[in-house]
Amino acid sequence: MNKYSPEIATLRMDIEHEVKRKIRTPYDFEFLAGVIWERLHENLSPTTLKRLWGYIDGADTTRRTTLCLLAQFLGFADWETYLASLATRTDIESAAFEGEGIHIDDLQKGDRVEVTWLPNRRCVFRYEGEAHFVVEESENAKLHVGDSFDAAFFLIGKPMYLDNIHGVSYVAGSKNGLNTVEKL
């Protein structure tokens, strides 16, 4: 499965909630691998975890065996059982991954995307391929020209989730979402 999918993003969030810490630094990945070993007596390398979290470059897809192991860490029988549970969860809005906007499948390398959000923020991103973007223009935002990040979608009315920007994740428009999303 593609590591940029909403299901895997939710899996990462659930794991961070389970271990009660954000997984962002090399030490965090070592810590998580150790906790997985203590609970399941299964080895999952910190490097595999770093790839899944996007901390280092690597395969865009994750093996089913890895996903099953992580689902088991959360108390599920396997990956499919975890996926089935997502449909019945009340803490996840089904609209969180749907809506008007742009998904990376709609883009080609070199395409530009303009987004705006409250109070007066505006950015233009250039798509580099493989869910990777570079900031080309930034007005009144914490993002700077030249910053790079990973993202899977930009949806009107939904927060903008950016990953791997200076080694952390970033959310913009967390209360009201994006006002406009346009492919230039």
Stockholm file with secondary structure:
# STOCKHOLM 1.0

chainA/1-184         MNKYSPEIATLRMDIEHEVKRKIRTPYDFEFLAGVIWERLHENLSPTTLKRLWGYIDGADTTRRTTLCLLAQFLGFADWETYLASLATRTDIESAAFEGEGIHIDDLQKGDRVEVTWLPNRRCVFRYEGEAHFVVEESENAKLHVGDSFDAAFFLIGKPMYLDNIHGVSYVAGSKNGLNTVEKL
#=GR chainA/1-184 SS CBTTSHHHHHHHHHHHHHHTSCCCSHHHHHHHHHHHHHHHCCCCCHHHHHHHHTSSCCCSBCCHHHHHHHHHHTTCSSHHHHHHHHTTCSSSCGGGGCSSEEEGGGCCTTCEEEEEETTTEEEEEEEEETTEEEEEEEESSSCCTTCEEECSEEEBTSCEEEEEETTEEEEESTTTCEEEEEEC
#=GC SS_cons         CBTTSHHHHHHHHHHHHHHTSCCCSHHHHHHHHHHHHHHHCCCCCHHHHHHHHTSSCCCSBCCHHHHHHHHHHTTCSSHHHHHHHHTTCSSSCGGGGCSSEEEGGGCCTTCEEEEEETTTEEEEEEEEETTEEEEEEEESSSCCTTCEEECSEEEBTSCEEEEEETTEEEEESTTTCEEEEEEC
//
